[in-house]
Amino acid sequence: MKISVIGCGYLGAVHAASMAELGHEVIGIDVDQAKVASLSSGVAPFHEPGFDDLLVKNSQRLSFTTDMSHAVNASVHFIAVGTPQSSDGSADMTYVNQAIDALIPHLSPGDLVVGKSTVPVGTAQRLSAQVAPSGATLMWNPEFLREGFAVEDTLSPDRLVYGLPEGDTADSAQEILDEVYATILATGTPRLIMNFATAELVKVAANSFLATKISFINAMAEISEVTGANVTQLADAIGHDNRIGRRFLNAGIGFGGGCLPKDIRGFVARADELGVGSSLDFLKNIDEINLRRRGRVLDVATDELGELAGKRIAVWGLAFKPDSDDIRDSPALDIVESLARAGAQVVAADPQASIPAAKRIDAAGLSGQVSVSDDYLGAAAGVDAIVVATEWKAFQEVDPKAMASVVANKLVIDGRNCLDADAWKAAGFTYRGMGRS
Ligand code: UDX
């Protein structure tokens, strides 16, 4: 099939390459010339395991352009542009609206427009009416990919969600999307059919639930800290209950990234608009707990070291999660900035995110106090504390005995509860976790 993917950021670029992998002929369209140039030359503009290989392997069936008129050759058009957070917390729909406006002149009767972006409930209904005069049909097919697993999540999703329009175009829309995803459906992937509003809500509800799970366990970490309990053991014990499950119960410095924080705020803003704000009041609390946990590292460092001014602190991790170079709303980067603002000299390191992080540190006017590199072992030389802020596997594999001889003071603050506490203690370190000691 001939497919266009509008928006070649994280979601769109991976989706475009994955659709080519399924055997379709795909054109990726983006307004960003540099991104298009990079993708055209087979180089991923972001770090994502397996994505470069997919780009190169499918280069015969996959091309990228800034010219929207190329969409005319395709009959299925995926909308995968970003919906960033506006200053009032709501989702900024500028890119979605621009993409639809630019696409409509190139649509033909019978075409299918498939929304993938995370949008406020009610958007699909509005866009459907806008697209209808062209003779094309719109449906909503939210995406649940995780950074670091984006290729896997796109090609082997847990489920496919189809939000269908009312009326007689629904059946043909469903058949076309079934053809697009035929290979995935053939493996038995569940396909759930619903109306627009439900499909839009599935995405924000899923992210809200995940955020709630994380803030729940972080609230338990706060209780553990004042009672001497161990939140990891607590999570293991409640996680054995199948109704609860162990995943997304890792306490630490909380969630960040381009999705969970903005999606819960956008959902709250939309519920307010709809007059049902009180239904989502709890999500404001989820957000507050999450942001509060970022401050915990500073509290623990002050508790152990006293005045932070002049102290030298290594921060391992800058990306919002491992296997990613994404620093959007990264708790790790927030911690680097707050340690620096408290007067510490910060030596920050991340295997993938050092370049974007250095730019952010520079823009924040903190480059005098923060050095950034990918050399996490070197960063520990002569420091008063090591802070682990992103749970990269490489950090977990560091030999604490080797670190004991290079640091000036043996203090490790494990912001992600990912280290072997006993091994670090055995090497002479004071170990401070989040909700566990
Ligand atoms: C998320 C959703 O998982 C995905 O389905 C959706 O499509 C986009 O948003 P992503 O942003 O890639 O994906 O990150 P995710 O793996 O969900 O982690 C989000 C944040 O939560 C990270 O900062 C991570 O470190 C943190 N986290 C996760 C915890 O603090 N504890 C946990 O137990 C799990």
Residues whose N, C-alpha, C, O or C-beta is under 5 A from the ligand:
A	BS01	UDX	E143 F144 L145 R146 E147 I214 F248 L249 N250 G254 F255 G256 G257 G258 C259 L260 F320 K321
